[in-house]
Amino acid sequence: MKRKATSIITALMLMPIIFSTFAAPETVKEGNTKYTLTVLNPQGPVKKGRDLAPRLGTLEGKRVVMWLSSTRDEVYAGRGTELYDILAKMLKEKFAGVTIVPYTDLPMKFAPEDEVVAAITAARPDAVVAGFGG
């Protein structure tokens, strides 16, 4: 197991070197024939749609909304409800005056999007914890 992990880490460390070697188009001569090789990034260009909200200095005295996109009947493979309950407890212990709006007070679904966004906005949060898939 340790050998396999070492091999994976080594491969991941070598990937940027390998990709940078082949990143620029090059002309290769083979006899009298020329070939142009171009390696493309499969991720495509990064599009920046909007700026992120500024980070909060602290959560003390802030209102944190916790939204989960599943229902109590649809726990899927995860344990989102247990995680959120533990996270809420930890935030209350660590940050004085933090107010937690639990996932149970919000629509526990992914769509319709406008209904979910309206519910989160109505809670007037300073921060939102969002989880998908329960």
N, CA and C atoms as a LAMMPS dump frame, in Angstrom:
ITEM: TIMESTEP
0
ITEM: NUMBER OF ATOMS
402
ITEM: BOX BOUNDS ff ff ff
-5.0000000000000000e+02 5.0000000000000000e+02
-5.0000000000000000e+02 5.0000000000000000e+02
-5.0000000000000000e+02 5.0000000000000000e+02
ITEM: ATOMS id mol type element x y z
1 1 1 N 0.826 -1.192 0
2 1 2 C 0 0 0
3 1 3 C 0.869 1.254 0
4 2 1 N 1.949 1.205 0.824
5 2 2 C 2.838 2.353 0.914
6 2 3 C 3.561 2.584 -0.409
7 3 1 N 3.951 1.485 -1.074
8 3 2 C 4.64 1.588 -2.362
9 3 3 C 3.713 2.19 -3.405
10 4 1 N 2.44 1.789 -3.398
11 4 2 C 1.465 2.312 -4.354
12 4 3 C 1.27 3.811 -4.15
13 5 1 N 1.156 4.252 -2.898
14 5 2 C 0.996 5.679 -2.602
15 5 3 C 2.211 6.469 -3.054
16 6 1 N 3.393 5.919 -2.841
17 6 2 C 4.624 6.586 -3.267
18 6 3 C 4.655 6.725 -4.79
19 7 1 N 4.235 5.686 -5.495
20 7 2 C 4.204 5.739 -6.959
21 7 3 C 3.243 6.795 -7.458
22 8 1 N 2.084 6.883 -6.834
23 8 2 C 1.082 7.88 -7.229
24 8 3 C 1.613 9.285 -6.982
25 9 1 N 2.214 9.512 -5.828
26 9 2 C 2.756 10.836 -5.502
27 9 3 C 3.861 11.208 -6.481
28 10 1 N 4.722 10.264 -6.801
29 10 2 C 5.801 10.532 -7.762
30 10 3 C 5.231 10.886 -9.126
31 11 1 N 4.223 10.157 -9.564
32 11 2 C 3.596 10.439 -10.861
33 11 3 C 2.966 11.82 -10.872
34 12 1 N 2.301 12.185 -9.792
35 12 2 C 1.676 13.51 -9.707
36 12 3 C 2.713 14.628 -9.721
37 13 1 N 3.862 14.386 -9.113
38 13 2 C 4.91 15.405 -9.09
39 13 3 C 5.566 15.552 -10.459
40 14 1 N 5.616 14.479 -11.234
41 14 2 C 6.253 14.532 -12.544
42 14 3 C 5.331 15.065 -13.634
43 15 1 N 4.03 15.048 -13.416
44 15 2 C 3.081 15.469 -14.446
45 15 3 C 3.319 16.896 -14.937
46 16 1 N 3.531 17.899 -14.061
47 16 2 C 3.772 19.25 -14.581
48 16 3 C 5.009 19.334 -15.468
49 17 1 N 6.056 18.575 -15.138
50 17 2 C 7.277 18.588 -15.952
51 17 3 C 6.983 17.985 -17.326
52 18 1 N 6.272 16.891 -17.333
53 18 2 C 5.942 16.239 -18.603
54 18 3 C 5.048 17.139 -19.445
55 19 1 N 4.015 17.737 -18.829
56 19 2 C 3.102 18.591 -19.575
57 19 3 C 3.798 19.844 -20.092
58 20 1 N 4.7 20.416 -19.295
59 20 2 C 5.379 21.623 -19.754
60 20 3 C 6.304 21.319 -20.938
61 21 1 N 6.799 20.111 -21
62 21 2 C 7.661 19.72 -22.118
63 21 3 C 6.881 19.702 -23.427
64 22 1 N 5.632 19.258 -23.368
65 22 2 C 4.827 19.113 -24.574
66 22 3 C 3.783 20.209 -24.742
67 23 1 N 3.796 21.236 -23.917
68 23 2 C 2.753 22.252 -23.949
69 23 3 C 2.817 23.145 -25.179
70 24 1 N 3.993 23.483 -25.649
71 24 2 C 4.128 24.375 -26.797
72 24 3 C 4.12 23.565 -28.088
73 25 1 N 3.452 24.102 -29.133
74 25 2 C 3.473 23.39 -30.405
75 25 3 C 4.904 23.265 -30.919
76 26 1 N 5.242 22.112 -31.439
77 26 2 C 6.571 21.89 -31.981
78 26 3 C 6.44 21.228 -33.347
79 27 1 N 7.402 21.466 -34.164
80 27 2 C 7.447 20.819 -35.467
81 27 3 C 8.467 19.696 -35.402
82 28 1 N 8.018 18.499 -35.764
83 28 2 C 8.87 17.327 -35.727
84 28 3 C 9.141 16.906 -37.17
85 29 1 N 10.396 16.692 -37.491
86 29 2 C 10.758 16.277 -38.847
87 29 3 C 10.999 14.779 -38.852
88 30 1 N 10.328 14.112 -39.778
89 30 2 C 10.54 12.682 -39.951
90 30 3 C 10.737 12.463 -41.441
91 31 1 N 11.944 12.327 -41.842
92 31 2 C 12.227 12.241 -43.274
93 31 3 C 11.945 13.594 -43.915
94 32 1 N 11.129 13.616 -44.926
95 32 2 C 10.756 14.866 -45.585
96 32 3 C 9.412 15.405 -45.1
97 33 1 N 8.759 14.731 -44.145
98 33 2 C 7.434 15.117 -43.677
99 33 3 C 7.536 15.864 -42.362
100 34 1 N 6.725 16.934 -42.223
101 34 2 C 6.684 17.687 -40.968
102 34 3 C 5.352 17.419 -40.272
103 35 1 N 5.416 17.26 -38.963
104 35 2 C 4.221 17.088 -38.147
105 35 3 C 4.212 18.176 -37.1
106 36 1 N 3.062 18.761 -36.848
107 36 2 C 2.927 19.739 -35.774
108 36 3 C 2.119 19.095 -34.66
109 37 1 N 2.674 19.064 -33.469
110 37 2 C 2.006 18.495 -32.31
111 37 3 C 1.55 19.619 -31.397
112 38 1 N 0.309 19.559 -30.99
113 38 2 C -0.227 20.536 -30.047
114 38 3 C -0.918 19.77 -28.924
115 39 1 N -0.549 20.047 -27.694
116 39 2 C -1.172 19.427 -26.535
117 39 3 C -2.083 20.464 -25.898
118 40 1 N -3.336 20.102 -25.713
119 40 2 C -4.316 21.037 -25.169
120 40 3 C -4.649 20.689 -23.725
121 41 1 N -4.985 21.693 -22.968
122 41 2 C -5.426 21.503 -21.595
123 41 3 C -6.895 21.083 -21.633
124 42 1 N -7.24 19.905 -21.118
125 42 2 C -8.635 19.442 -21.198
126 42 3 C -9.596 20.237 -20.316
127 43 1 N -9.077 21.044 -19.412
128 43 2 C -9.945 21.816 -18.53
129 43 3 C -10.54 23.024 -19.231
130 44 1 N -9.923 23.492 -20.275
131 44 2 C -10.422 24.669 -20.966
132 44 3 C -10.063 25.933 -20.212
133 45 1 N -10.432 27.082 -20.792
134 45 2 C -10.096 28.352 -20.145
135 45 3 C -10.944 28.576 -18.892
136 46 1 N -10.377 29.28 -17.947
137 46 2 C -11.087 29.605 -16.719
138 46 3 C -11.834 30.909 -16.943
139 47 1 N -13.124 30.88 -16.69
140 47 2 C -13.937 32.072 -16.858
141 47 3 C -14.282 32.632 -15.48
142 48 1 N -13.92 33.865 -15.256
143 48 2 C -14.205 34.5 -13.977
144 48 3 C -15.525 35.243 -14.115
145 49 1 N -16.55 34.734 -13.457
146 49 2 C -17.876 35.32 -13.592
147 49 3 C -18.114 36.499 -12.668
148 50 1 N -17.622 36.39 -11.454
149 50 2 C -17.83 37.474 -10.495
150 50 3 C -16.819 37.347 -9.358
151 51 1 N -16.651 38.43 -8.649
152 51 2 C -15.73 38.427 -7.52
153 51 3 C -16.366 37.721 -6.332
154 52 1 N -15.539 37.085 -5.548
155 52 2 C -16.02 36.438 -4.334
156 52 3 C -16.273 37.48 -3.257
157 53 1 N -17.136 37.154 -2.342
158 53 2 C -17.4 38.047 -1.22
159 53 3 C -16.151 38.141 -0.356
160 54 1 N -15.927 39.28 0.293
161 54 2 C -14.747 39.386 1.164
162 54 3 C -14.862 38.414 2.339
163 55 1 N -13.716 37.93 2.77
164 55 2 C -13.699 37.001 3.906
165 55 3 C -14.04 37.724 5.197
166 56 1 N -14.701 37.002 6.092
167 56 2 C -15.012 37.551 7.404
168 56 3 C -13.776 37.447 8.291
169 57 1 N -13.567 38.443 9.117
170 57 2 C -12.44 38.4 10.042
171 57 3 C -12.648 37.361 11.13
172 58 1 N -13.877 37.197 11.562
173 58 2 C -14.228 36.247 12.614
174 58 3 C -15.691 35.858 12.454
175 59 1 N -16.084 34.789 13.111
176 59 2 C -17.492 34.394 13.126
177 59 3 C -18.18 34.832 14.414
178 60 1 N -17.436 35.501 15.293
179 60 2 C -18.029 35.96 16.545
180 60 3 C -19.133 36.965 16.256
181 61 1 N -20.322 36.696 16.813
182 61 2 C -21.458 37.584 16.634
183 61 3 C -22.083 37.525 15.245
184 62 1 N -21.656 36.594 14.419
185 62 2 C -22.169 36.482 13.051
186 62 3 C -23.307 35.469 12.974
187 63 1 N -24.036 35.541 11.876
188 63 2 C -25.154 34.634 11.608
189 63 3 C -24.717 33.669 10.495
190 64 1 N -24.681 32.38 10.812
191 64 2 C -24.232 31.352 9.87
192 64 3 C -25.436 30.485 9.49
193 65 1 N -25.713 30.439 8.191
194 65 2 C -26.801 29.617 7.675
195 65 3 C -26.203 28.319 7.148
196 66 1 N -26.822 27.199 7.502
197 66 2 C -26.346 25.89 7.06
198 66 3 C -27.409 25.271 6.163
199 67 1 N -27.069 25.104 4.875
200 67 2 C -28.024 24.553 3.91
201 67 3 C -27.546 23.202 3.419
202 68 1 N -28.472 22.258 3.341
203 68 2 C -28.168 20.9 2.905
204 68 3 C -29.161 20.513 1.814
205 69 1 N -28.671 20.027 0.698
206 69 2 C -29.544 19.726 -0.441
207 69 3 C -30.037 18.282 -0.458
208 70 1 N -30.617 17.849 0.608
209 70 2 C -31.27 16.542 0.617
210 70 3 C -32.391 16.609 1.636
211 71 1 N -33.199 15.591 1.684
212 71 2 C -34.273 15.554 2.669
213 71 3 C -33.909 14.547 3.751
214 72 1 N -34.651 14.56 4.801
215 72 2 C -34.382 13.623 5.891
216 72 3 C -34.569 12.175 5.427
217 73 1 N -35.422 11.962 4.402
218 73 2 C -35.655 10.619 3.87
219 73 3 C -34.558 10.185 2.903
220 74 1 N -33.832 11.165 2.339
221 74 2 C -32.815 10.877 1.322
222 74 3 C -31.432 11.197 1.851
223 75 1 N -30.87 10.318 2.62
224 75 2 C -29.575 10.577 3.218
225 75 3 C -28.45 10.198 2.262
226 76 1 N -28.777 9.541 1.135
227 76 2 C -27.789 9.097 0.155
228 76 3 C -26.693 8.299 0.854
229 77 1 N -25.474 8.497 0.462
230 77 2 C -24.386 7.715 1.037
231 77 3 C -23.673 8.474 2.144
232 78 1 N -23.979 9.743 2.302
233 78 2 C -23.256 10.571 3.262
234 78 3 C -23.945 10.692 4.594
235 79 1 N -23.359 11.506 5.429
236 79 2 C -23.924 11.762 6.748
237 79 3 C -23.942 13.265 6.993
238 80 1 N -24.524 13.995 6.032
239 80 2 C -24.546 15.449 6.096
240 80 3 C -25.236 15.986 7.332
241 81 1 N -26.346 15.358 7.727
242 81 2 C -27.071 15.857 8.888
243 81 3 C -26.234 15.735 10.16
244 82 1 N -25.541 14.618 10.307
245 82 2 C -24.686 14.436 11.482
246 82 3 C -23.531 15.433 11.467
247 83 1 N -22.942 15.625 10.293
248 83 2 C -21.839 16.58 10.151
249 83 3 C -22.295 17.989 10.524
250 84 1 N -23.454 18.403 10.019
251 84 2 C -23.952 19.757 10.302
252 84 3 C -24.27 19.941 11.779
253 85 1 N -24.826 18.914 12.417
254 85 2 C -25.116 19.008 13.851
255 85 3 C -23.825 19.189 14.657
256 86 1 N -22.796 18.44 14.308
257 86 2 C -21.506 18.547 14.991
258 86 3 C -20.857 19.9 14.708
259 87 1 N -20.91 20.339 13.436
260 87 2 C -20.332 21.631 13.06
261 87 3 C -21.015 22.776 13.799
262 88 1 N -22.332 22.74 13.893
263 88 2 C -23.07 23.792 14.61
264 88 3 C -22.634 23.846 16.075
265 89 1 N -22.497 22.689 16.691
266 89 2 C -22.063 22.619 18.093
267 89 3 C -20.656 23.196 18.253
268 90 1 N -19.749 22.821 17.346
269 90 2 C -18.371 23.309 17.427
270 90 3 C -18.293 24.827 17.215
271 91 1 N -19.065 25.36 16.269
272 91 2 C -19.054 26.804 16.024
273 91 3 C -19.557 27.578 17.24
274 92 1 N -20.595 27.066 17.889
275 92 2 C -21.14 27.729 19.079
276 92 3 C -20.131 27.716 20.234
277 93 1 N -19.368 26.624 20.34
278 93 2 C -18.367 26.541 21.401
279 93 3 C -17.175 27.455 21.132
280 94 1 N -16.799 27.609 19.876
281 94 2 C -15.59 28.351 19.536
282 94 3 C -15.805 29.85 19.39
283 95 1 N -16.967 30.286 18.863
284 95 2 C -17.195 31.693 18.564
285 95 3 C -18.343 32.245 19.406
286 96 1 N -18.016 33.254 20.204
287 96 2 C -19.011 33.864 21.086
288 96 3 C -20.081 34.578 20.268
289 97 1 N -21.333 34.35 20.62
290 97 2 C -22.431 35.075 19.998
291 97 3 C -22.773 34.658 18.584
292 98 1 N -22.195 33.559 18.091
293 98 2 C -22.533 33.111 16.739
294 98 3 C -23.958 32.559 16.743
295 99 1 N -24.716 32.914 15.725
296 99 2 C -26.078 32.41 15.573
297 99 3 C -26.079 31.423 14.422
298 100 1 N -26.604 30.237 14.677
299 100 2 C -26.661 29.199 13.659
300 100 3 C -28.099 29.047 13.187
301 101 1 N -28.315 29.176 11.879
302 101 2 C -29.61 28.856 11.285
303 101 3 C -29.451 27.445 10.729
304 102 1 N -30.091 26.449 11.364
305 102 2 C -29.845 25.057 10.974
306 102 3 C -30.466 24.699 9.626
307 103 1 N -29.939 23.65 9.054
308 103 2 C -30.434 23.161 7.763
309 103 3 C -31.908 22.805 7.808
310 104 1 N -32.424 22.457 8.978
311 104 2 C -33.835 22.084 9.106
312 104 3 C -34.765 23.275 8.93
313 105 1 N -34.248 24.505 9.043
314 105 2 C -35.069 25.708 8.858
315 105 3 C -35.137 26.155 7.402
316 106 1 N -34.411 25.479 6.521
317 106 2 C -34.367 25.847 5.101
318 106 3 C -34.897 24.702 4.249
319 107 1 N -35.289 25.015 2.999
320 107 2 C -35.698 23.921 2.111
321 107 3 C -34.522 22.983 1.862
322 108 1 N -34.716 21.716 2.157
323 108 2 C -33.635 20.745 1.984
324 108 3 C -33.75 20.099 0.615
325 109 1 N -33.552 20.904 -0.419
326 109 2 C -33.603 20.412 -1.789
327 109 3 C -32.719 21.289 -2.648
328 110 1 N -32.46 20.832 -3.849
329 110 2 C -31.576 21.561 -4.748
330 110 3 C -32.363 22.471 -5.69
331 111 1 N -33.558 22.066 -6.049
332 111 2 C -34.362 22.856 -6.985
333 111 3 C -35.779 22.978 -6.433
334 112 1 N -36.503 24.002 -6.749
335 112 2 C -36.112 25.095 -7.638
336 112 3 C -35.119 26.045 -6.953
337 113 1 N -34.134 26.444 -7.736
338 113 2 C -33.031 27.24 -7.224
339 113 3 C -33.51 28.549 -6.594
340 114 1 N -34.461 29.229 -7.233
341 114 2 C -34.909 30.523 -6.711
342 114 3 C -35.546 30.389 -5.332
343 115 1 N -36.211 29.276 -5.071
344 115 2 C -36.811 29.055 -3.756
345 115 3 C -35.738 28.888 -2.678
346 116 1 N -34.699 28.148 -3.008
347 116 2 C -33.6 27.921 -2.066
348 116 3 C -32.853 29.223 -1.802
349 117 1 N -32.518 29.96 -2.871
350 117 2 C -31.797 31.227 -2.725
351 117 3 C -32.638 32.223 -1.931
352 118 1 N -33.927 32.271 -2.182
353 118 2 C -34.811 33.187 -1.445
354 118 3 C -34.836 32.847 0.046
355 119 1 N -34.871 31.561 0.37
356 119 2 C -34.889 31.143 1.78
357 119 3 C -33.574 31.495 2.471
358 120 1 N -32.462 31.286 1.784
359 120 2 C -31.157 31.618 2.369
360 120 3 C -31.038 33.127 2.541
361 121 1 N -31.449 33.888 1.538
362 121 2 C -31.388 35.354 1.611
363 121 3 C -32.278 35.882 2.721
364 122 1 N -33.454 35.299 2.889
365 122 2 C -34.378 35.731 3.93
366 122 3 C -33.807 35.513 5.332
367 123 1 N -32.909 34.554 5.473
368 123 2 C -32.282 34.287 6.776
369 123 3 C -31.227 35.333 7.119
370 124 1 N -30.87 36.206 6.186
371 124 2 C -29.924 37.305 6.356
372 124 3 C -28.584 36.826 6.934
373 125 1 N -27.904 35.928 6.225
374 125 2 C -26.656 35.36 6.748
375 125 3 C -25.449 36.26 6.555
376 126 1 N -24.482 36.098 7.452
377 126 2 C -23.153 36.669 7.241
378 126 3 C -22.284 35.63 6.528
379 127 1 N -22.609 34.341 6.716
380 127 2 C -21.86 33.256 6.098
381 127 3 C -22.83 32.105 5.834
382 128 1 N -22.529 31.32 4.8
383 128 2 C -23.359 30.168 4.436
384 128 3 C -22.472 28.932 4.316
385 129 1 N -22.913 27.843 4.922
386 129 2 C -22.276 26.552 4.74
387 129 3 C -23.224 25.759 3.862
388 130 1 N -22.768 25.337 2.68
389 130 2 C -23.618 24.61 1.737
390 130 3 C -23.088 23.207 1.533
391 131 1 N -23.992 22.233 1.582
392 131 2 C -23.611 20.858 1.366
393 131 3 C -24.557 20.204 0.379
394 132 1 N -24.001 19.354 -0.473
395 132 2 C -24.795 18.713 -1.511
396 132 3 C -24.782 17.21 -1.33
397 133 1 N -25.947 16.595 -1.377
398 133 2 C -26.028 15.156 -1.397
399 133 3 C -26.189 14.468 -0.064
400 134 1 N -26.402 15.207 0.993
401 134 2 C -26.717 14.623 2.266
402 134 3 C -25.636 13.842 2.898
